[in-house]
Amino acid sequence: MTAEPHARTTPPATGGGAVDPGYLAARQLRSGTAGWVLLAGLGVAAVISGDYAGWNFGLAEGGFGGLLIATVLMGVMYTAMVLGLAELGAALPTAGGGYTFARRALGPWGGYAAGVAVLIEYAIAPAAIATFIGGYVESLGLFGITDGWWVYLAVYALFIGIHLMGVGEALKVMLAIAAVAVVGLVLFLVGAVGDVDGANLTDIAPTDAAGASEFLPFGVLGIWAAFPFAIWFFLAVECVPLAAEEAKDPARSMPRGIVAAMGVLGVLAILMLVVTTGAGGAQVISESANPPVDALQEGGLRTVVNYMGLVGLVASFFSIVYAYSRQTFALSRAGYLPRALSVTNARKAPVLALVVPGAIGFLLTLTGQGAVLLNMAVFGATVSYVLMMVSHIVLRRREPGLDRPYRTPGGTATTTVALVLAALAVVATFLVDPLAAVLTLGAYALFLAYFALYSRHHLVAAAPEEEFAALAAAEEDLR
């Protein structure tokens, strides 16, 4: 993408939505800020809290065997998806991420549907994480706090404030926090590996479900039911392409960053599942609010890991705030959401795109339903994965000549694997938490109604994502 579209003083609009001169000038992000190391840090930071907690509830759905198989399958899905996103992010480097890819491949409706699914995931996930941060702060006795809402308000205000200082500062803080959280996991693994006992892995008694055994106590269906919890080992790594407009040489740094992040997360997922369950026992860990701590014997390391868990939650919260702001920014800049949400400040940070979803997220924390919020985030995520993988397949077939600085190994066969597994994960959310799935569908329907009734008539043709699509259409007409 060149800088030329941003230089226009009177960007045209589609669907009758006129815009003022200087529209895009007021909606600029700081380019050339993030290299591949910071991008990899963004991907790891967004996910790292899932290594500390959340995944373990899958033991209650599938036992160790079911969750292990689910984790391997979801690892395959995310790896295949990341390879597809690496290609799409390098070819279409804008802040829209999944929305950009689907907009190019599936038109305005498809782009909006993907963008909203991503936005639902990223707007709700911090709210869920904030409730867990509140629980950690209370359990550790920090600051004498006994009422979580003060913590929720503080973390939203503090980390949104850091993001408002600019992307360079925010990503560096993010990388530092993520590094500390990873060190905490390494310390735990070193301290707990000597206590691993194979008998602990299968101490959940088999049920009478079809195919039940010590390895699969809840039968074959338990594997499928464990999908949403296995996803917590990887959820939100796909946020890396949202940093494309702020990356240094995105054609090179985007693929390197997201693939590196996935490599780290894949190794941590297997190690945390096996060592935590093997040291603490599947039954105990399946009910734990703090699995690494409960898997350790008494000692100072428990306290260290407990604090590190809090750091991990902060890392993911901080990173996903960044992600929701960029998705909101991109959708707003193109007119899919109210345009005021994409205006940036003097430090090129999108103020309302950070504040408005944050305020909504804070209100959601007051429900105290952290588990339901997490499952709502998973449902939004898996819907977006389906749409993004369809986009990769469509663009490979419809636009073989598109400049692709990075090409997905295996091509559409790779992303088809991710597509099938993502579709199964969507259905699995209904198996585990129908309420969360229905609530997410309700929110999704409201967003789609807004687009159908209003915003599709007020799209901004000069927005980068819309220009990408217009250029593709013009090229198609010339053939």
C-alpha positions as CSV (number, residue, x, y, z in Angstrom):
1,M,0.0,0.0,0.0
2,T,1.4,3.4,-0.9
3,A,0.9,6.7,1.0
4,E,-0.9,8.3,-1.9
5,P,-4.5,7.6,-0.7
6,H,-3.7,9.3,2.6
7,A,-2.6,12.5,0.9
8,R,-6.0,13.2,-0.5
9,T,-7.8,16.2,1.0
10,T,-11.2,15.3,-0.1
11,P,-11.7,11.6,0.1
12,P,-14.8,10.4,-1.7
13,A,-17.4,8.2,-0.1
14,T,-19.6,5.3,-1.3
15,G,-23.3,5.0,-0.7
16,G,-23.8,8.8,-0.4
17,G,-21.6,9.2,2.7
18,A,-19.8,12.5,2.0
19,V,-16.8,13.3,4.2
20,D,-15.0,16.6,5.1
21,P,-11.6,17.6,3.7
22,G,-8.8,16.3,5.8
23,Y,-10.8,13.2,6.8
24,L,-8.0,10.7,6.5
25,A,-5.4,13.2,7.8
26,A,-7.3,13.2,11.1
27,R,-7.1,9.4,11.1
28,Q,-3.5,8.5,10.8
29,L,-1.6,5.8,12.8
30,R,2.2,6.0,13.4
31,S,3.8,3.9,10.7
32,G,7.2,2.1,10.9
33,T,7.1,1.7,14.7
34,A,7.0,-2.1,15.2
35,G,9.6,-4.6,14.0
36,W,9.0,-8.4,13.9
37,V,10.2,-8.8,17.6
38,L,7.6,-6.3,18.8
39,L,4.9,-8.0,16.6
40,A,5.9,-11.4,18.0
41,G,5.7,-9.9,21.5
42,L,2.2,-8.6,20.7
43,G,1.1,-12.1,19.7
44,V,2.6,-13.8,22.8
45,A,1.3,-11.2,25.2
46,A,-2.2,-11.4,23.9
47,V,-2.4,-15.1,24.6
48,I,-0.1,-15.6,27.6
49,S,-2.8,-15.4,30.3
50,G,-4.4,-18.5,28.7
51,D,-1.4,-20.5,29.9
52,Y,-2.0,-19.5,33.5
53,A,-5.7,-20.3,33.7
54,G,-8.8,-21.1,31.7
55,W,-7.5,-24.0,29.6
56,N,-7.7,-26.3,32.7
57,F,-11.5,-26.3,32.7
58,G,-11.3,-28.5,29.6
59,L,-10.2,-31.3,31.9
60,A,-13.7,-31.4,33.3
61,E,-15.1,-31.7,29.7
62,G,-12.7,-34.2,28.2
63,G,-10.2,-35.4,30.8
64,F,-6.5,-35.3,30.1
65,G,-6.8,-37.3,26.9
66,G,-9.6,-35.3,25.5
67,L,-8.0,-32.0,26.3
68,L,-4.7,-33.2,24.9
69,I,-6.2,-34.3,21.6
70,A,-8.2,-31.0,21.5
71,T,-5.1,-29.0,22.2
72,V,-3.2,-30.7,19.4
73,L,-6.1,-30.2,17.0
74,M,-6.5,-26.5,18.0
75,G,-2.8,-26.1,17.7
76,V,-3.0,-27.4,14.1
77,M,-5.9,-25.1,13.4
78,Y,-4.0,-22.0,14.7
79,T,-0.8,-22.9,13.0
80,A,-2.6,-23.3,9.7
81,M,-4.5,-20.2,10.3
82,V,-1.4,-18.2,11.2
83,L,0.3,-19.3,8.0
84,G,-2.7,-18.0,6.1
85,L,-2.9,-14.8,8.0
86,A,0.9,-14.2,7.4
87,E,0.2,-14.2,3.7
88,L,-2.9,-12.0,3.9
89,G,-1.3,-9.6,6.4
90,A,1.8,-9.1,4.1
91,A,-0.3,-8.7,1.0
92,L,-3.0,-6.4,2.5
93,P,-1.2,-4.5,5.3
94,T,-3.8,-2.3,7.0
95,A,-5.1,-1.9,10.5
96,G,-8.3,-3.8,9.5
97,G,-6.8,-7.2,9.8
98,G,-9.5,-9.9,9.3
99,Y,-11.9,-7.2,8.2
100,T,-9.5,-6.1,5.4
101,F,-9.1,-9.7,4.2
102,A,-12.8,-10.5,4.2
103,R,-13.7,-7.1,2.6
104,R,-11.4,-7.8,-0.3
105,A,-12.6,-11.4,-0.7
106,L,-16.3,-11.3,0.3
107,G,-17.4,-7.8,-0.2
108,P,-18.7,-5.2,2.3
109,W,-21.1,-7.6,4.0
110,G,-18.4,-10.2,4.4
111,G,-15.8,-7.7,5.6
112,Y,-18.2,-6.2,8.1
113,A,-19.2,-9.6,9.4
114,A,-15.6,-10.6,9.9
115,G,-14.7,-7.3,11.5
116,V,-17.6,-7.4,13.9
117,A,-16.8,-11.0,15.0
118,V,-13.2,-9.9,15.7
119,L,-14.4,-6.8,17.5
120,I,-16.8,-8.9,19.7
121,E,-13.9,-11.2,20.6
122,Y,-11.5,-8.4,21.5
123,A,-14.0,-6.1,23.3
124,I,-15.3,-8.9,25.5
125,A,-12.1,-10.8,26.3
126,P,-10.5,-7.9,28.3
127,A,-13.6,-7.7,30.4
128,A,-13.3,-11.4,31.3
129,I,-9.6,-11.0,31.9
130,A,-10.2,-8.0,34.1
131,T,-12.5,-10.0,36.4
132,F,-9.7,-12.6,36.8
133,I,-7.2,-9.8,37.5
134,G,-9.6,-8.6,40.3
135,G,-9.7,-12.1,41.7
136,Y,-5.9,-12.4,41.7
137,V,-5.5,-9.0,43.4
138,E,-8.0,-10.0,46.1
139,S,-6.5,-13.4,46.7
140,L,-3.0,-11.9,47.0
141,G,-4.3,-9.3,49.4
142,L,-2.8,-6.5,47.4
143,F,-3.7,-2.9,48.5
144,G,-6.3,-4.3,50.9
145,I,-8.8,-4.5,48.1
146,T,-11.9,-6.6,48.6
147,D,-14.2,-5.3,46.0
148,G,-13.1,-6.1,42.4
149,W,-14.7,-3.2,40.6
150,W,-12.1,-0.8,41.8
151,V,-9.5,-3.1,40.2
152,Y,-11.5,-3.3,36.9
153,L,-11.7,0.4,36.7
154,A,-8.0,0.9,37.5
155,V,-6.7,-1.6,34.9
156,Y,-8.9,-0.1,32.2
157,A,-7.9,3.5,33.0
158,L,-4.2,2.7,33.4
159,F,-3.7,0.6,30.3
160,I,-5.9,2.7,28.0
161,G,-3.9,5.6,29.3
162,I,-0.6,4.0,28.2
163,H,-2.0,3.2,24.8
164,L,-3.0,6.8,24.4
165,M,0.7,7.7,24.7
166,G,1.4,6.1,21.4
167,V,2.0,2.7,19.8
168,G,5.7,2.6,20.2
169,E,5.6,3.1,23.9
170,A,2.7,0.7,24.3
171,L,4.3,-2.2,22.4
172,K,7.5,-1.9,24.3
173,V,5.7,-2.0,27.6
174,M,3.7,-5.0,26.2
175,L,6.9,-6.8,25.2
176,A,8.4,-6.3,28.7
177,I,5.3,-7.6,30.5
178,A,5.0,-10.6,28.2
179,A,8.7,-11.5,28.8
180,V,8.1,-11.4,32.6
181,A,5.0,-13.7,32.2
182,V,7.0,-16.2,30.0
183,V,9.8,-16.3,32.6
184,G,7.1,-17.1,35.2
185,L,5.9,-20.1,33.2
186,V,9.5,-21.3,32.7
187,L,10.1,-21.0,36.5
188,F,6.9,-23.0,37.1
189,L,7.8,-25.7,34.6
190,V,11.3,-26.1,36.1
191,G,9.9,-26.3,39.6
192,A,7.0,-28.7,38.8
193,V,8.5,-31.1,36.3
194,G,10.0,-33.2,39.1
195,D,6.6,-33.8,40.6
196,V,5.0,-35.1,37.4
197,D,3.4,-38.5,37.9
198,G,1.8,-40.4,35.1
199,A,-1.0,-41.6,37.4
200,N,-2.1,-38.0,38.0
201,L,-2.9,-37.5,34.3
202,T,-5.7,-40.0,34.4
203,D,-7.2,-39.7,37.9
204,I,-10.6,-38.7,36.7
205,A,-12.9,-41.7,36.8
206,P,-14.3,-42.8,33.4
207,T,-18.0,-42.2,32.8
208,D,-20.4,-44.3,30.8
209,A,-20.0,-42.1,27.8
210,A,-19.4,-43.7,24.4
211,G,-15.7,-44.5,24.1
212,A,-14.9,-43.7,27.7
213,S,-11.6,-44.9,29.2
214,E,-9.0,-43.7,31.7
215,F,-7.4,-41.7,28.9
216,L,-10.8,-40.4,27.7
217,P,-13.0,-40.4,30.8
218,F,-15.8,-38.5,29.1
219,G,-15.6,-40.4,25.8
220,V,-15.0,-39.3,22.3
221,L,-17.4,-36.4,22.5
222,G,-15.3,-35.0,25.3
223,I,-12.6,-34.2,22.8
224,W,-15.0,-31.9,21.0
225,A,-16.3,-30.4,24.2
226,A,-12.8,-29.5,25.2
227,F,-12.2,-27.4,22.0
228,P,-13.1,-24.0,23.5
229,F,-10.8,-24.6,26.4
230,A,-7.9,-25.7,24.2
231,I,-8.4,-22.5,22.3
232,W,-7.3,-20.6,25.4
233,F,-3.7,-21.7,24.7
234,F,-3.8,-19.7,21.5
235,L,-6.7,-17.2,21.5
236,A,-5.9,-13.8,20.1
237,V,-2.5,-14.6,18.4
238,E,-4.4,-13.6,15.3
239,C,-4.4,-10.0,16.4
240,V,-0.9,-9.4,15.0
241,P,-2.0,-8.3,11.5
242,L,-4.0,-5.5,13.2
243,A,-0.6,-3.8,13.7
244,A,0.3,-3.9,10.0
245,E,0.0,-0.1,9.4
246,E,2.3,0.5,12.3
247,A,4.9,-2.1,11.4
248,K,8.3,-1.7,9.9
249,D,8.3,-3.4,6.4
250,P,5.1,-5.3,7.1
251,A,5.7,-7.6,4.1
252,R,8.6,-9.1,6.0
253,S,8.0,-8.3,9.7
254,M,4.3,-9.5,9.7
255,P,4.9,-13.1,8.7
256,R,8.0,-13.4,10.9
257,G,6.3,-11.9,13.9
258,I,3.1,-14.0,13.9
259,V,4.8,-17.3,13.0
260,A,7.4,-16.7,15.8
261,A,4.6,-16.0,18.3
262,M,2.8,-19.2,17.3
263,G,5.9,-21.2,17.7
264,V,6.4,-20.0,21.3
265,L,2.8,-20.6,22.1
266,G,2.6,-24.0,20.7
267,V,5.6,-25.2,22.8
268,L,4.1,-23.6,26.0
269,A,0.7,-25.1,25.4
270,I,1.9,-28.7,25.5
271,L,4.3,-28.2,28.3
272,M,1.7,-26.5,30.5
273,L,-0.9,-29.1,29.9
274,V,1.3,-32.1,30.6
275,V,3.4,-30.7,33.5
276,T,0.5,-28.9,35.3
277,T,-1.8,-31.9,35.1
278,G,0.9,-34.4,35.8
279,A,2.1,-32.5,38.9
280,G,-1.3,-31.5,40.4
281,G,-3.6,-34.2,39.1
282,A,-6.4,-33.9,36.5
283,Q,-9.2,-33.8,39.1
284,V,-7.7,-31.0,41.2
285,I,-6.5,-28.9,38.2
286,S,-9.9,-29.2,36.5
287,E,-11.4,-27.2,39.3
288,S,-8.5,-24.8,39.9
289,A,-8.7,-21.0,39.6
290,N,-4.9,-20.9,39.5
291,P,-3.6,-24.2,38.0
292,P,0.2,-23.5,38.2
293,V,0.0,-22.6,41.9
294,D,-2.2,-25.5,42.8
295,A,0.2,-27.9,40.9
296,L,3.2,-26.8,43.0
297,Q,4.2,-28.1,46.4
298,E,4.4,-25.6,49.2
299,G,7.3,-23.2,49.0
300,G,8.4,-19.7,47.8
301,L,7.9,-20.6,44.2
302,R,4.2,-20.8,44.7
303,T,4.2,-17.1,45.7
304,V,6.4,-16.1,42.8
305,V,4.3,-18.0,40.2
306,N,1.1,-16.5,41.7
307,Y,2.4,-13.0,41.1
308,M,3.6,-14.0,37.6
309,G,0.1,-15.2,36.9
310,L,-1.1,-11.7,37.6
311,V,1.5,-10.4,35.2
312,G,0.3,-12.8,32.6
313,L,-3.3,-11.6,32.9
314,V,-2.1,-8.0,32.7
315,A,-0.1,-8.8,29.5
316,S,-3.1,-10.3,27.7
317,F,-5.4,-7.5,28.9
318,F,-3.0,-4.8,27.7
319,S,-2.5,-6.5,24.3
320,I,-6.1,-7.1,23.5
321,V,-7.0,-3.5,24.4
322,Y,-4.6,-2.6,21.5
323,A,-6.3,-5.1,19.3
324,Y,-9.8,-3.9,19.9
325,S,-8.8,-0.3,19.3
326,R,-7.3,-1.1,15.9
327,Q,-10.2,-3.1,14.7
328,T,-12.6,-0.4,15.9
329,F,-10.4,2.3,14.2
330,A,-10.4,0.5,10.9
331,L,-14.1,-0.2,10.8
332,S,-14.8,3.4,11.8
333,R,-12.4,5.0,9.3
334,A,-14.2,3.2,6.5
335,G,-17.6,4.2,7.8
336,Y,-18.8,0.8,9.0
337,L,-18.9,2.1,12.6
338,P,-19.5,5.8,13.6
339,R,-16.6,7.8,12.1
340,A,-15.8,9.7,15.3
341,L,-14.3,6.5,16.7
342,S,-11.3,6.6,14.3
343,V,-10.0,10.1,15.0
344,T,-6.4,10.0,16.3
345,N,-4.6,12.3,18.7
346,A,-1.3,14.1,18.3
347,R,0.5,10.8,19.2
348,K,-1.4,9.0,16.4
349,A,-3.5,6.9,18.9
350,P,-7.2,6.4,18.2
351,V,-8.7,8.0,21.3
352,L,-12.4,7.0,21.1
353,A,-11.5,3.6,19.6
354,L,-9.7,2.9,22.9
355,V,-12.1,4.6,25.3
356,V,-15.6,3.5,24.0
357,P,-15.0,-0.3,23.8
358,G,-13.1,0.0,27.1
359,A,-16.1,1.7,28.8
360,I,-18.4,-1.0,27.5
361,G,-15.9,-3.7,28.7
362,F,-15.8,-2.1,32.1
363,L,-19.6,-2.3,32.4
364,L,-19.4,-6.0,31.4
365,T,-17.0,-6.7,34.2
366,L,-19.7,-5.6,36.7
367,T,-21.7,-8.7,35.7
368,G,-19.1,-10.8,37.4
369,Q,-19.7,-13.5,34.7
370,G,-16.1,-14.0,33.7
371,A,-16.6,-17.6,32.4
372,V,-19.5,-16.6,30.2
373,L,-17.6,-13.6,28.9
374,L,-14.7,-15.8,28.0
375,N,-16.9,-18.2,26.1
376,M,-18.6,-15.3,24.3
377,A,-15.1,-14.2,23.2
378,V,-14.3,-17.7,22.0
379,F,-17.5,-17.8,19.9
380,G,-16.8,-14.5,18.2
381,A,-13.2,-15.6,17.6
382,T,-14.1,-18.9,15.9
383,V,-16.7,-17.2,13.7
384,S,-14.0,-14.8,12.5
385,Y,-11.6,-17.6,11.9
386,V,-14.1,-19.2,9.5
387,L,-14.5,-16.0,7.6
388,M,-10.8,-15.3,7.4
389,M,-9.9,-18.7,6.1
390,V,-12.7,-18.5,3.5
391,S,-11.2,-15.2,2.5
392,H,-7.7,-16.7,2.0
393,I,-9.2,-19.5,-0.2
394,V,-11.3,-17.1,-2.2
395,L,-8.4,-14.7,-2.8
396,R,-6.0,-17.5,-3.9
397,R,-8.5,-18.7,-6.5
398,R,-9.9,-15.3,-7.6
399,E,-6.8,-13.2,-7.5
400,P,-3.8,-15.5,-8.2
401,G,-1.9,-12.4,-9.4
402,L,-2.2,-10.5,-6.1
403,D,1.3,-9.5,-4.9
404,R,2.1,-11.9,-2.0
405,P,5.4,-11.2,-0.4
406,Y,4.8,-14.3,1.7
407,R,2.9,-17.4,0.6
408,T,1.3,-19.9,2.8
409,P,3.0,-23.3,2.8
410,G,0.5,-25.7,1.3
411,G,-1.6,-22.9,0.0
412,T,-5.4,-23.4,0.2
413,A,-5.0,-27.0,1.5
414,T,-3.5,-25.5,4.7
415,T,-6.2,-22.9,5.2
416,T,-8.9,-25.5,4.4
417,V,-7.7,-27.5,7.4
418,A,-8.0,-24.4,9.6
419,L,-11.5,-23.7,8.1
420,V,-12.8,-27.2,8.9
421,L,-11.5,-27.1,12.5
422,A,-12.7,-23.6,13.1
423,A,-16.2,-24.6,12.0
424,L,-16.1,-27.5,14.4
425,A,-15.0,-25.1,17.2
426,V,-18.0,-22.8,16.5
427,V,-20.3,-25.7,17.1
428,A,-18.3,-26.8,20.2
429,T,-19.1,-23.5,21.9
430,F,-22.8,-24.4,21.8
431,L,-22.0,-27.7,23.3
432,V,-20.2,-26.2,26.3
433,D,-22.0,-22.9,26.9
434,P,-25.2,-22.3,24.9
435,L,-26.0,-19.1,26.8
436,A,-22.7,-17.5,25.8
437,A,-23.2,-18.5,22.2
438,V,-26.8,-17.1,22.1
439,L,-25.7,-13.8,23.8
440,T,-22.9,-13.4,21.2
441,L,-25.3,-14.1,18.4
442,G,-27.6,-11.5,19.8
443,A,-24.8,-8.9,19.9
444,Y,-23.8,-9.9,16.4
445,A,-27.4,-9.4,15.1
446,L,-27.5,-5.9,16.5
447,F,-24.3,-5.0,14.7
448,L,-25.5,-6.5,11.4
449,A,-28.8,-4.6,11.8
450,Y,-26.8,-1.3,12.2
451,F,-24.9,-2.1,9.0
452,A,-28.1,-3.1,7.0
453,L,-30.1,0.0,8.1
454,Y,-27.4,2.7,8.2
455,S,-23.7,2.3,7.8
456,R,-23.6,0.4,4.4
457,H,-25.0,3.6,2.9
458,H,-22.2,5.7,4.4
459,L,-18.9,3.9,3.6
460,V,-15.8,5.9,2.9
461,A,-14.3,5.0,-0.5
462,A,-10.9,6.5,0.3
463,A,-10.3,4.3,3.3
464,P,-7.4,1.9,2.5
465,E,-9.5,-1.2,2.8
466,E,-12.2,0.2,0.5
467,E,-9.5,1.3,-2.0
468,F,-8.0,-2.2,-2.0
469,A,-11.4,-3.6,-3.0
470,A,-12.1,-0.9,-5.6
471,L,-8.7,-1.5,-7.2
472,A,-9.4,-5.2,-7.3
473,A,-12.8,-4.6,-8.9
474,A,-11.3,-2.3,-11.5
475,E,-8.7,-4.9,-12.4
476,E,-11.4,-7.5,-12.7
477,D,-13.4,-5.3,-15.1
478,L,-10.3,-4.9,-17.4
479,R,-9.9,-8.6,-17.9
